[in-house]
Amino acid sequence: MVKGTNIQNNEHTQIALDTLYLYLDYIYVIANDDEKRFIREAKKHTYEELDGFFATFWMKRYPSNPLQAWYEYYRNVMIANNSYSSLTFKGYQTDRGYVFLKYGAPSEIEKFPFTKEYYPYEIWYYYNTNNQNNIYFIFYSRDLVTNLYQLIHSTAKDELYDPRWKLILKAKDARPISIEETE
């Protein structure tokens, strides 16, 4: 764990700089605008500044036990990586991973397979999350190989909203993109 975050038991172990960059990338999803700006400019900062930022990030959110909060979040990152990774992206970098990390596990998921008329898609329902009720996210995939689903519509505040989402799902020539076309 990053030394600054482990204040409660005074352990001062230092992790590799590359690992610290990765941890900052993991928390980008739940960071506010100022924190995102800092993370984007991480390479301009010293190790100590990055370590302090990471510790402060968790202390502000969970002052009673920042280390436990980080471990729980890290566990969710690993769940996202195992569940939503594609051929080219780790799960936390995908749209489904983003939603999972920001809003938690959905209350319900409806999955719709590829048909002659529609690309495969999923609807994630959240009955109560982040001070919002009865919101949903719609993801679709233009291929059957990569497991990469793109967010095309949501009813959550400040998320992608496109009332024409059903038109996006409609397969133009009713065939998925082949693996050769994705490279």
Backbone torsions as a table, in degrees:
resi	resn	phi	psi	omega
1	MET	NA	151.6	178.2
2	VAL	-62.2	134.1	-171.0
3	LYS	-59.4	-40.5	-177.0
4	GLY	-64.9	-29.8	-179.1
5	THR	-77.0	-24.0	-175.3
6	ASN	-90.2	40.4	-174.6
7	ILE	-63.8	-37.8	-171.0
8	GLN	-60.6	-32.4	178.4
9	ASN	-115.7	16.4	173.7
10	ASN	55.5	27.6	173.3
11	GLU	-78.0	139.6	-178.4
12	HIS	-126.9	61.1	175.9
13	THR	-87.8	143.5	-178.1
14	GLN	-112.6	133.2	178.2
15	ILE	-97.8	165.2	179.2
16	ALA	-66.9	148.7	-179.9
17	LEU	-58.6	-42.1	178.6
18	ASP	-60.6	-37.0	177.7
19	THR	-67.3	-40.5	177.9
20	LEU	-63.1	-42.1	175.3
21	TYR	-58.7	-42.6	179.7
22	LEU	-63.7	-44.0	178.4
23	TYR	-61.0	-39.6	177.3
24	LEU	-64.5	-39.4	177.1
25	ASP	-62.3	-39.2	178.7
26	TYR	-60.9	-40.1	-174.6
27	ILE	-85.9	-5.9	-179.1
28	TYR	-52.5	-39.8	-177.7
29	VAL	-56.5	-38.6	-174.8
30	ILE	-102.8	4.9	-179.3
31	ALA	-78.7	153.2	173.3
32	ASN	-81.1	177.6	-174.3
33	ASP	-59.6	-44.0	179.3
34	ASP	-64.5	-41.3	178.6
35	GLU	-66.1	-38.7	177.5
36	LYS	-62.7	-40.0	178.5
37	ARG	-61.4	-45.9	178.5
38	PHE	-59.7	-44.7	-178.3
39	ILE	-64.2	-41.5	178.6
40	ARG	-61.1	-31.0	-178.8
41	GLU	-100.3	22.5	-174.0
42	ALA	-55.1	-37.5	-176.9
43	LYS	-68.0	-12.6	177.1
44	LYS	-85.3	-8.5	-173.8
45	HIS	-106.5	157.4	177.0
46	THR	-75.9	164.6	176.4
47	TYR	-57.1	-44.6	-177.8
48	GLU	-62.2	-39.7	178.3
49	GLU	-65.7	-41.9	179.4
50	LEU	-65.5	-43.7	179.3
51	ASP	-62.7	-43.8	177.9
52	GLY	-64.1	-40.7	177.7
53	PHE	-60.6	-46.6	-178.6
54	PHE	-61.4	-44.2	179.2
55	ALA	-63.5	-45.4	180.0
56	THR	-63.9	-38.5	178.8
57	PHE	-52.1	-48.3	-177.8
58	TRP	-80.1	-33.4	178.5
59	MET	-63.5	-39.6	179.2
60	LYS	-63.5	-37.9	-175.2
61	ARG	-84.3	-37.1	-174.8
62	TYR	-138.3	70.9	-175.5
63	PRO	-60.5	-27.2	-177.6
64	SER	-76.0	-30.0	179.7
65	ASN	-158.3	72.7	-177.7
66	PRO	-63.2	-34.1	-179.5
67	LEU	-64.8	-44.8	177.5
68	GLN	-62.8	-40.1	178.8
69	ALA	-61.3	-43.3	178.7
70	TRP	-62.7	-46.0	-179.1
71	TYR	-61.2	-39.6	178.1
72	GLU	-66.3	-41.8	178.3
73	TYR	-65.2	-44.3	179.1
74	TYR	-58.7	-40.0	176.4
75	ARG	-59.6	-40.7	177.9
76	ASN	-67.1	-35.3	175.6
77	VAL	-61.6	-42.9	179.5
78	MET	-65.9	-37.5	175.3
79	ILE	-62.4	-46.0	178.5
80	ALA	-60.7	-43.3	179.7
81	ASN	-63.5	-39.7	-179.9
82	ASN	-74.4	-28.9	-174.6
83	SER	-96.4	-32.4	-168.7
84	TYR	-122.6	8.2	178.1
85	SER	-65.2	148.9	176.3
86	SER	-117.5	-172.7	178.5
87	LEU	-64.8	-26.8	-174.5
88	THR	-117.3	-10.8	-176.7
89	PHE	-132.8	142.7	169.9
90	LYS	-69.2	154.6	-176.4
91	GLY	-56.2	-39.4	-178.8
92	TYR	-66.6	-17.3	-179.8
93	GLN	-91.6	-5.3	-177.8
94	THR	-92.8	166.3	179.3
95	ASP	-63.7	-41.1	178.4
96	ARG	-67.0	-37.7	176.5
97	GLY	-64.0	-41.8	177.4
98	TYR	-56.8	-50.2	-178.2
99	VAL	-65.0	-42.4	179.1
100	PHE	-60.3	-44.6	-178.2
101	LEU	-72.1	-35.3	-177.5
102	LYS	-80.6	-38.1	-173.1
103	TYR	-112.4	-8.9	-178.0
104	GLY	88.8	-174.1	178.3
105	ALA	-69.0	137.8	178.8
106	PRO	-67.2	155.1	175.6
107	SER	-68.6	-33.8	-177.3
108	GLU	-156.1	146.0	175.3
109	ILE	-127.5	129.1	171.8
110	GLU	-107.0	128.6	-179.8
111	LYS	-113.6	133.8	-179.7
112	PHE	-122.2	120.8	-177.0
113	PRO	-76.1	168.9	175.3
114	PHE	-62.3	137.0	173.4
115	THR	-130.3	178.8	177.6
116	LYS	-63.7	-23.6	-175.6
117	GLU	-104.0	-26.7	-172.1
118	TYR	-132.9	143.6	171.8
119	TYR	-67.7	158.4	175.8
120	PRO	-65.8	143.8	179.2
121	TYR	-150.6	164.2	178.5
122	GLU	-132.6	144.7	172.4
123	ILE	-118.2	121.4	178.3
124	TRP	-102.3	122.3	179.7
125	TYR	-103.0	138.0	173.8
126	TYR	-125.2	117.6	-178.6
127	TYR	-79.2	-33.3	179.1
128	ASN	-159.6	109.1	180.0
129	THR	-155.0	145.2	176.7
130	ASN	47.2	43.4	179.8
131	ASN	61.1	29.2	176.3
132	GLN	-130.2	147.1	180.0
133	ASN	-119.0	144.1	173.2
134	ASN	51.0	56.3	175.9
135	ILE	-107.7	162.9	176.4
136	TYR	-147.7	160.9	178.8
137	PHE	-129.1	137.8	178.4
138	ILE	-117.3	126.2	178.9
139	PHE	-119.9	147.3	174.6
140	TYR	-139.1	161.4	179.5
141	SER	-127.0	132.8	178.9
142	ARG	-90.4	5.2	177.7
143	ASP	-143.1	169.0	-178.7
144	LEU	-110.2	9.1	-171.9
145	VAL	-112.6	-44.8	-167.2
146	THR	-83.8	-15.1	-176.6
147	ASN	66.9	18.8	179.7
148	LEU	-94.9	113.5	178.2
149	TYR	-109.6	135.5	-177.7
150	GLN	-105.3	137.5	175.1
151	LEU	-71.2	127.4	179.2
152	ILE	-120.2	-13.5	-179.2
153	HIS	-166.4	146.2	174.3
154	SER	-153.6	154.5	173.6
155	THR	-102.9	4.7	178.7
156	ALA	-74.8	147.1	179.6
157	LYS	-61.2	135.1	177.2
158	ASP	65.4	20.0	175.9
159	GLU	-112.5	168.8	-178.0
160	LEU	-56.3	124.4	179.2
161	TYR	-124.1	120.3	178.5
162	ASP	-143.3	100.4	-178.4
163	PRO	-64.7	-9.8	178.3
164	ARG	-93.2	19.5	-173.7
165	TRP	-57.0	-31.4	-179.6
166	LYS	-65.8	-30.5	177.3
167	LEU	-69.6	-33.8	178.0
168	ILE	-66.1	-36.4	-179.5
169	LEU	-68.8	-25.9	-176.2
170	LYS	-68.0	117.9	-179.7
171	ALA	-69.9	122.0	-176.6
172	LYS	-56.9	-54.9	178.8
173	ASP	-114.1	21.0	174.3
174	ALA	55.0	40.8	174.1
175	ARG	-144.4	144.5	177.3
176	PRO	-75.6	158.9	175.5
177	ILE	-71.8	139.6	178.7
178	SER	-81.3	165.4	-179.6
179	ILE	-61.5	-35.0	179.8
180	GLU	-63.0	-31.9	-178.8
181	GLU	-78.7	-13.4	-178.5
182	THR	-89.5	-13.1	-177.2
183	GLU	-90.8	NA	NA
